[in-house]
Amino acid sequence: MANKQGVGRAEVDVLRFVADHPGATVAEVGEHLMSTKGQTRTTALNTMERLRNKGFLTRKKVDGIYAYFPAKGKLRLFEGLVDDFVETVLGGSVTPLVAYLTKKVEADPNEIAELRRLLDKLEEGKDAS
């Protein structure tokens, strides 16, 4: 993701599908887009190639057909997208994001424990400065 180019909503849909189905083909993504958005295989191909050119996807020929993979692991991929969102949309402030999470997201006890652990880690980092 060296180009640090933004990703549109349609591209995020394709990224999410490929992250959930590593090795997805254009036909598979096209079928997904057709069933969920009424979009064509050509749209899938164009979007996947745009994401590949931006550095978000890679491709590998498997049995004569290109299979697409996230350039980074799923977690790192979405961390990068969140980082880009925080920097570009929220001006670097995480407060609106945390406020959103407290109002809109239903988290299970394990997720809440993980969030507490992350906040503790953030707090410890502040003390070390």
HELIX and SHEET records of a PDB file:
HELIX    1   1 ARG A    9  ASP A   20  1                                  12    
HELIX    2   2 VAL A   26  LYS A   37  1                                  12    
HELIX    3   3 ARG A   41  ASN A   53  1                                  13    
HELIX    4   4 LYS A   74  THR A   88  1                                  15    
HELIX    5   5 THR A   95  LYS A  104  1                                  10    
HELIX    6   6 PRO A  109  ALA A  128  1                                  20    
SHEET    1   A 2 LEU A  57  VAL A  62  0                                        
SHEET    2   A 2 ILE A  65  PRO A  70 -1                                        
END                                                                             
